[in-house]
Amino acid sequence: MGGDGLLVAGGYGLFLKQNWLLTKQDVRSVVPVRQWISASPRVTKDLDIVVGLELIADEATHRGIQTALAKQGFAASERNPRWQFEKRLSESHTVIVELHARRPAQDTPHLKADRYRIVRKPSLKAEGIHARLNPEAVGCELLPCEFEVEGVMVAVPNPVTWSVMKLTATRDRWRRSDEEARSIESRQFERAQAEKHAQDVCRAVAMTTRDESDAAQSVVDAIRATPEFESAGQALVEFFGDAGGRVARAVGPNWGTDDFALICKTLADWFRN
């Protein structure tokens, strides 16, 4: 699933791009996958799909997404109906699809956003979908990376937007892990999640192709003034700015010294220019 306004993000999107790069000897990236110390993709049961706002607003396409999910055996979850869909593979394994979207402008026709979700208006009720509000997906519609996987075209976010999402997640999880009111188990879980997101930041940057690198400045220019981009830049300074800091100690050993330095420099070029 991907393309035509649907982007595969999250850990699964990174996994697909990594596998694609391994098949493309002629596509150069910031740090070639074969050069990584730890190239094993992290396990994820969630499939995060960033949905274009125009797809939510258009009634026919809107219904089509829900129909396509149903045909693949996904049903709306009880906890988050309409933007989270589940497919039970076995008693112990469930695949979850989560639909996300960036924040629409207030005057966007046929769309309404609240604190948590984006919905179509008028609502299509049980025949329609919602999307979880993901402000950090800012700029996701700009220059997605498209490639073919087993005959299916897939699109993933541009690396700048991907970094905004993952830097923000790293910061949020790490700060939760520092909350003394949490149990030890909860703090350990949040720290582990923070480190996973930090590693995903590195992977997103490492897999930036030459073409994406050349186009990155245009994406930066388009989203530079947004609060999400500014906040991600602050997270970069807080967690990636210190060569001896927590993120460097946590994920740096997964990379060669020069490769990790190049990843950090690339991020700095995007967020501090």
C-alpha positions as CSV (number, residue, x, y, z in Angstrom):
1,M,0.0,0.0,0.0
2,G,1.4,3.4,-0.9
3,G,1.5,6.1,-3.5
4,D,-1.4,8.3,-4.7
5,G,-1.6,10.2,-1.4
6,L,-0.8,7.2,0.9
7,L,2.6,7.1,2.5
8,V,4.0,4.1,4.4
9,A,5.8,5.6,7.5
10,G,7.0,4.3,10.8
11,G,9.3,1.3,11.2
12,Y,7.7,-0.7,8.4
13,G,8.3,2.1,5.9
14,L,11.9,2.2,7.0
15,F,12.1,-1.6,6.5
16,L,10.7,-1.4,3.0
17,K,13.1,1.4,2.0
18,Q,16.0,-0.5,3.5
19,N,15.2,-3.6,1.5
20,W,14.7,-1.6,-1.7
21,L,18.1,0.0,-1.3
22,L,19.8,-3.3,-0.9
23,T,18.5,-4.2,-4.4
24,K,19.7,-1.0,-6.0
25,Q,23.4,-1.0,-6.5
26,D,23.3,2.3,-8.5
27,V,21.4,4.3,-5.8
28,R,23.8,6.1,-3.4
29,S,22.7,7.0,0.1
30,V,24.3,8.9,3.0
31,V,25.4,5.7,4.6
32,P,25.0,2.6,2.4
33,V,23.0,-0.1,4.1
34,R,25.7,-2.7,3.6
35,Q,28.0,-0.4,5.6
36,W,25.8,-0.4,8.7
37,I,27.0,-2.2,11.8
38,S,23.4,-3.1,12.8
39,A,21.2,-3.5,9.8
40,S,18.5,-5.6,11.4
41,P,15.2,-3.7,11.1
42,R,13.3,-3.4,14.3
43,V,10.2,-5.5,14.7
44,T,6.9,-3.7,14.5
45,K,3.3,-4.9,14.5
46,D,2.0,-1.5,13.4
47,L,1.7,-0.2,9.9
48,D,1.5,3.6,10.0
49,I,-0.1,5.1,6.9
50,V,0.0,8.9,6.3
51,V,-3.1,9.7,4.4
52,G,-3.3,12.8,2.1
53,L,-5.9,15.3,3.2
54,E,-7.4,15.3,-0.3
55,L,-8.2,11.6,0.1
56,I,-10.0,12.1,3.3
57,A,-12.0,15.0,1.8
58,D,-13.0,13.2,-1.4
59,E,-16.0,11.0,-0.7
60,A,-15.3,8.3,-3.3
61,T,-11.7,7.9,-2.3
62,H,-12.6,8.1,1.4
63,R,-15.0,5.2,1.0
64,G,-12.4,3.3,-1.1
65,I,-9.8,3.3,1.6
66,Q,-12.2,1.7,4.1
67,T,-13.3,-0.8,1.5
68,A,-9.7,-1.8,0.7
69,L,-8.9,-2.3,4.4
70,A,-12.0,-4.5,4.8
71,K,-11.1,-6.6,1.8
72,Q,-7.7,-7.3,3.4
73,G,-9.4,-8.5,6.5
74,F,-8.9,-5.4,8.7
75,A,-11.8,-4.3,11.0
76,A,-12.1,-1.0,12.9
77,S,-10.6,-1.3,16.4
78,E,-12.9,-0.8,19.4
79,R,-10.4,1.6,21.1
80,N,-9.8,3.9,18.2
81,P,-12.5,3.2,15.6
82,R,-12.2,4.6,12.1
83,W,-8.4,5.5,12.2
84,Q,-7.1,2.3,13.7
85,F,-7.8,-1.1,12.0
86,E,-6.8,-4.6,13.2
87,K,-6.3,-7.9,11.6
88,R,-6.0,-11.0,13.8
89,L,-3.4,-13.4,12.4
90,S,-3.4,-15.8,15.4
91,E,-4.3,-15.8,19.1
92,S,-1.1,-13.9,19.9
93,H,-0.5,-11.9,16.8
94,T,-2.5,-8.9,15.5
95,V,-1.5,-6.5,12.8
96,I,-2.5,-2.9,13.3
97,V,-2.9,-0.3,10.6
98,E,-3.0,3.3,11.9
99,L,-4.1,6.2,9.6
100,H,-2.4,9.5,10.2
101,A,-2.6,12.9,8.6
102,R,-1.0,16.3,8.9
103,R,-3.0,19.2,10.3
104,P,-5.3,20.8,7.6
105,A,-5.8,24.6,7.2
106,Q,-8.9,25.8,9.1
107,D,-10.8,26.6,5.9
108,T,-10.1,23.3,4.1
109,P,-13.4,22.1,2.5
110,H,-14.9,18.9,3.9
111,L,-12.4,18.5,6.7
112,K,-12.6,19.0,10.4
113,A,-9.8,18.6,12.9
114,D,-10.0,18.3,16.7
115,R,-7.2,17.6,19.2
116,Y,-6.9,14.0,18.2
117,R,-8.2,13.3,14.7
118,I,-9.2,14.6,11.3
119,V,-12.6,13.7,10.0
120,R,-14.6,14.3,6.9
121,K,-17.6,16.6,7.0
122,P,-20.3,15.6,6.5
123,S,-19.3,12.3,8.1
124,L,-19.8,9.0,6.2
125,K,-20.2,7.3,9.6
126,A,-19.5,3.5,9.5
127,E,-18.5,3.7,5.8
128,G,-15.8,6.3,6.3
129,I,-12.4,6.7,7.9
130,H,-10.7,9.2,10.2
131,A,-7.1,9.9,10.6
132,R,-5.1,10.5,13.7
133,L,-3.8,14.0,13.9
134,N,-0.1,13.9,13.3
135,P,1.2,17.5,13.2
136,E,4.7,16.3,12.8
137,A,3.8,14.9,9.3
138,V,4.2,18.5,8.1
139,G,5.5,18.5,4.5
140,C,4.7,14.8,4.0
141,E,3.2,15.6,0.7
142,L,6.5,17.0,-0.6
143,L,8.7,14.8,-2.7
144,P,7.9,11.4,-1.3
145,C,10.3,8.6,-2.2
146,E,8.5,6.0,-4.5
147,F,9.8,2.6,-5.4
148,E,8.4,-0.8,-6.3
149,V,8.0,-3.8,-3.9
150,E,6.9,-7.1,-5.5
151,G,5.1,-5.3,-8.3
152,V,3.4,-2.8,-6.0
153,M,4.4,0.9,-5.9
154,V,5.2,2.1,-2.4
155,A,5.7,5.7,-1.3
156,V,7.5,6.8,1.9
157,P,7.9,10.3,3.4
158,N,10.8,12.5,2.4
159,P,13.7,12.2,4.9
160,V,13.2,15.7,6.3
161,T,9.6,15.1,7.3
162,W,10.5,11.6,8.5
163,S,13.2,13.2,10.8
164,V,10.7,15.7,12.2
165,M,8.4,12.8,13.2
166,K,11.1,10.7,14.6
167,L,13.0,13.4,16.5
168,T,9.7,14.5,18.1
169,A,8.9,10.9,19.1
170,T,12.5,10.5,20.5
171,R,12.1,13.6,22.7
172,D,8.6,12.7,23.9
173,R,9.5,9.2,24.9
174,W,12.8,10.2,26.5
175,R,11.1,12.8,28.6
176,R,8.5,10.3,29.8
177,S,11.3,8.0,30.8
178,D,12.6,10.8,33.1
179,E,9.3,11.2,35.0
180,E,9.9,10.1,38.5
181,A,6.2,9.5,39.1
182,R,6.3,6.5,36.7
183,S,7.1,3.0,37.8
184,I,10.5,1.6,37.0
185,E,9.0,-0.7,34.4
186,S,7.2,2.2,32.7
187,R,10.3,4.3,32.7
188,Q,12.3,1.4,31.2
189,F,9.7,0.9,28.5
190,E,9.7,4.6,27.6
191,R,13.5,4.6,27.4
192,A,13.5,1.6,25.1
193,Q,11.0,3.3,22.9
194,A,13.0,6.5,22.8
195,E,16.1,4.6,21.8
196,K,14.2,2.8,19.0
197,H,12.9,6.2,17.6
198,A,16.4,7.6,17.9
199,Q,17.8,4.7,15.9
200,D,15.0,5.3,13.4
201,V,16.1,8.9,13.0
202,C,19.6,7.6,12.1
203,R,18.2,5.1,9.7
204,A,16.0,7.7,7.9
205,V,19.0,10.0,7.5
206,A,21.4,7.2,6.5
207,M,19.0,6.0,3.7
208,T,18.7,9.5,2.2
209,T,19.5,9.1,-1.4
210,R,21.5,11.5,-3.5
211,D,18.3,12.8,-5.2
212,E,16.6,13.3,-1.8
213,S,19.7,15.0,-0.4
214,D,19.7,17.5,-3.4
215,A,16.0,18.2,-2.8
216,A,16.1,18.4,1.0
217,Q,16.7,22.1,1.1
218,S,13.4,22.7,-0.8
219,V,11.5,20.7,1.8
220,V,13.3,22.6,4.6
221,D,12.4,25.9,3.0
222,A,8.7,24.9,2.7
223,I,8.3,23.9,6.3
224,R,10.9,25.9,8.1
225,A,8.4,28.4,9.6
226,T,6.2,25.7,11.1
227,P,6.2,25.0,14.9
228,E,6.7,21.3,14.3
229,F,10.0,21.9,12.4
230,E,11.2,24.3,15.0
231,S,10.4,21.9,17.8
232,A,12.2,19.0,16.0
233,G,15.2,21.3,15.7
234,Q,15.2,21.8,19.4
235,A,14.9,18.1,20.0
236,L,17.9,17.6,17.7
237,V,20.0,20.0,19.9
238,E,18.8,18.4,23.1
239,F,19.3,14.8,22.1
240,F,21.8,14.7,19.2
241,G,23.8,17.8,19.8
242,D,26.2,16.3,22.3
243,A,28.7,13.8,21.0
244,G,28.8,12.3,24.5
245,G,25.1,12.6,25.2
246,R,22.4,10.1,25.9
247,V,21.4,9.4,22.3
248,A,25.0,9.1,21.2
249,R,25.7,6.6,23.9
250,A,22.5,4.7,23.2
251,V,22.6,4.4,19.3
252,G,26.1,5.6,18.4
253,P,27.5,2.0,18.8
254,N,25.1,0.9,16.0
255,W,27.1,2.9,13.6
256,G,30.7,3.5,12.6
257,T,32.2,6.6,14.2
258,D,32.4,8.5,10.9
259,D,29.0,7.3,9.8
260,F,27.3,8.5,13.0
261,A,29.1,11.8,12.7
262,L,27.9,12.2,9.1
263,I,24.3,11.4,10.1
264,C,24.5,14.1,12.9
265,K,26.0,16.6,10.4
266,T,23.3,15.9,7.9
267,L,20.6,16.6,10.5
268,A,22.4,19.7,11.6
269,D,22.5,21.0,8.0
270,W,18.7,20.5,7.7
271,F,17.6,22.0,11.0
272,R,20.2,24.7,11.7
273,N,20.7,26.4,8.4
